[in-house]
Amino acid sequence: MPFYFHQHRNLGLVGRCGFLAEVRLQEGETLENALRRFKRKVQQEDIIKEVKRHSYYLKPGEKLRAKQALARKRNRKKNRREVE
């Protein structure tokens, strides 16, 4: 009995192979274990991150400012580690 989650192309959330993640129930496997494998696969493929990124539109200038803010934050953290 296959157990899988996927998003169709018409929804605009397409993964590498036309679906986001797929987990098939193995013989004698509990649904809880399959769900645990599914959650791990979703986390490894950064699907949630992609969905959140595409959930709203950022103008190119806003995207650039957000990217620069993350770089500044990373550099501050790096400098803090070097001082200690």
C-alpha positions as CSV (number, residue, x, y, z in Angstrom):
1,M,0.0,0.0,0.0
2,P,1.8,3.2,-1.1
3,F,1.8,6.2,1.2
4,Y,3.1,9.3,-0.4
5,F,2.7,13.0,-0.4
6,H,3.2,15.1,-3.5
7,Q,2.3,18.4,-5.0
8,H,1.1,18.6,-8.6
9,R,2.7,20.9,-11.2
10,N,-0.3,23.1,-11.4
11,L,0.2,24.2,-7.8
12,G,3.7,25.6,-8.6
13,L,5.5,23.7,-5.8
14,V,7.4,21.2,-7.9
15,G,10.3,19.3,-6.5
16,R,13.1,17.8,-8.5
17,C,11.1,14.9,-10.0
18,G,7.6,16.5,-10.2
19,F,6.8,15.8,-6.6
20,L,8.2,17.0,-3.3
21,A,8.6,13.9,-1.2
22,E,7.5,10.3,-1.4
23,V,7.6,7.5,1.1
24,R,6.3,4.1,0.4
25,L,5.1,1.8,3.2
26,Q,7.3,-1.2,3.4
27,E,5.9,-4.7,4.2
28,G,4.9,-4.8,7.8
29,E,5.9,-1.2,8.5
30,T,3.8,0.8,10.8
31,L,2.3,4.1,9.7
32,E,4.1,5.9,12.5
33,N,7.5,4.7,11.1
34,A,6.6,5.7,7.6
35,L,5.5,9.1,8.8
36,R,8.8,9.5,10.7
37,R,10.8,8.6,7.5
38,F,8.6,11.1,5.5
39,K,9.3,13.9,8.0
40,R,13.0,13.2,7.9
41,K,13.0,13.2,4.1
42,V,11.1,16.5,4.0
43,Q,13.6,18.0,6.4
44,Q,16.6,16.7,4.4
45,E,15.3,18.1,1.1
46,D,14.6,21.5,2.6
47,I,11.0,21.4,1.3
48,I,9.6,23.5,4.1
49,K,12.2,26.2,3.5
50,E,11.4,26.3,-0.2
51,V,7.6,26.5,0.4
52,K,8.1,29.4,2.9
53,R,10.4,31.1,0.4
54,H,7.8,30.9,-2.3
55,S,4.8,31.8,-0.1
56,Y,5.2,35.5,-0.7
57,Y,6.9,37.7,-3.3
58,L,9.9,39.8,-2.6
59,K,10.9,42.6,-5.0
60,P,14.4,42.2,-6.2
61,G,15.6,45.1,-4.0
62,E,14.0,43.7,-0.9
63,K,15.5,40.3,-1.7
64,L,18.9,41.9,-2.0
65,R,18.5,43.8,1.3
66,A,17.5,40.6,3.1
67,K,20.5,38.8,1.6
68,Q,22.8,41.6,2.8
69,A,21.3,41.6,6.2
70,L,21.9,37.8,6.5
71,A,25.5,38.4,5.4
72,R,26.0,41.1,8.1
73,K,24.5,38.8,10.7
74,R,26.8,36.0,9.7
75,N,29.9,38.2,9.8
76,R,29.0,39.6,13.2
77,K,28.6,36.0,14.5
78,K,31.9,35.0,12.9
79,N,33.7,38.0,14.4
80,R,32.2,37.3,17.8
81,R,33.6,33.7,17.7
82,E,37.1,35.0,16.7
83,V,37.2,37.4,19.6
84,E,36.4,34.6,22.2
